[in-house]
Amino acid sequence: MLRSLVGSEMCIRDRVKDGRVRKQLDYVDQRWDTRENSQYTYIEQNDCANFASQTLAARGFEQSWAWRQKNKVPEGAWISATRLNKYLLSLPGVKKVTDGQRDQVKLGDLVFFDWDRSGDSDHVGVVNHIQKQADGTVKIFYAGHTSHKHYRSVDWAIQILHPNARVEYLSIPSSQ
């Protein structure tokens, strides 16, 4: 398993017991900066939902008529952060977690951003690092495509990149 450092702390990934989540995070580590993939197509300038979907497939999610990439052609919720959010919420056990509930976010969960507070999801990433601070605060980092980042801070994204953006997480149960 890859061991990744963010700052001076070891990633809590070493404590992940669920083999499916490990496969998802390993996929993230191997593919976060790639555009070439023999199994999946790359969507220029808008690959975030496509990449997040690929990581869920690596985790073992079964594709369906509403969420799939067939013959390297992404369809339905596979290509839209807004539709991916809605699709995942239709699955058993998947639940929304607010930014104020960061202590409930787990590695492998998805983070959805509404940059302009319009009510739709403009971007999605995969939670790949969590830092629990001595003061009780939780810092969350994510990986994603389009901007191809491996450990981007959620706080940086909503305070600097898109000030005042809205963020929510989808908690994916281990049994998915």
N, C-alpha and C positions, 0 to 999 in steps of 0.2 A: 504494500500500500504506500502511496505517496504521502510524505509528511510535508506539510506546508507551513511556512511561517508568515505571520502578519504582525508587524512590529516585533516585539520581543517574546510574544507568547506562542506556544505550540497550539496548533489548531485542535479543537476538541474532537475533530474527526476520528482521532485514535480511539475514542470511546464509543463510536457508532457500532452497535452490535448487529443491526439489521443488514444482511448481505445485499439486499436490493438497494438500499440507500447507498451503501459503499459502491456498488456498481454505477449508480447514478453520479456520484461524486467523482469517481474515477473517470467516467465519460467526460465530465466537466473539465477535469484536469488535463485530459488528453486532447480535447477539441475546442477549448474556449477561444483559441486564436486562429482556427482554421476556416477556410472557405471551401476547400476541396474535401469531398466525402463520397466514397463510392456507393454508399447506401442512401444518402439523402441529398436533395438539392439545396442550394444556397440561395436565399432571397436577398438580392442586393438592396441595401439601404433599409431593410425591414425584416431582419432575420431573428428578432428576439423570441417571438412565439414559436417559430420553427425550431430554434435551438432548445428552448425550454421543453418543447414536445419531444425532441430527440432524447433528452436526458430522462424524461419520464418513460419512454420506450425502453431505454437502457435499464431503468429501474424495474421493468417488467410489466408496465401497463399494456393492456391489450388494446390495439387500435380498433376503432369502430367506424360506422358510416359517418358519424358526426365529427370524428377526430382521427385523421389518418394521413399518411403519405403513401400513396399507391403509385408504383412505377416512377418514383422520384417526382411525383406531382402532389404537393401538399394540398389538403382539402379541409374545409370547415374550420373547426376550432384550432387546427394545427397551425394556421397562418395568421391568426388575429389574437392579440393579447386580450381584448375585450371578450371575444368568443371563447377563448381558452379559459378565462376566469369563470364565465357562466357555465361552460361545460363541466369543468372540474367540480363546481359547487353542486352539480346535479348527481355526482357520484356519492355513494354511501361513505359517511365518516369524514368527508372533506368539509372543513369549516373555515370561516373568515376569522382572522385575528387582527385586531387593530394595532396601530403603531404604539399605542399605550399598553399593549399586552405583549411586548417583546419577550418577556420571560417565558412565553408559551411557544415561541418560534423554535423550530428544530432544523437541523441540517437537512437539506433536500426539499424543504418547503419552498414555495414560490413567493416572490415579492412582486407586487403589481403597483405601478406608478400611474397616477393621473396627473401629468405635468401641469395642465392648465385648469384643473378642477372642473372639467366639463361633465364628469360623471362616467366617462369611459376609461379604459385602461390603455395608456399610451405606450407602455413598456413593461416587460416582464423579465425577471432574472431568477436564478437559482441560488438560494441561500447556501453558501459554502463555507462560511466562517462566522462564529459567534464569540464575542468577547464579553464576559461578565466582569464588570468593574468592581473594585473594592467598595465603592459607594452604592452598589446595588443596581446601577444602570447597566443596560445591555446595548452593546454595539453590534450591529449586524452588517455583514458584507455579502456581496452577491457576485455571481459571474453571469455574463450574458454576451450575446452577439449583437450585431449592428455596430456598437462601439467597441466590441471585443475587449472586455475587461475581465480579469480573473478574480481580483479582490477589490471591488469598488464598495466604498462605504455608503450605506443607505443614507446616513446623515449628510454626507457630502452631496449626494444626489438631490436631496430635497431641501438643502439649505444653500448650496452654492450653485450647482448646475441648473436647478429649476427651483428657485426660492418659493416657498409656500406651496409646493406640490403636495398632493395627498398620496399616502402610501397605505397599502394593506397587504397582508400575507394570507396565503392559503395554506392551512395546516393539512398535510397529507398523512393519513394514518399509515402506520407501518404495515398493516394488513392489506393495503391496496395492491 
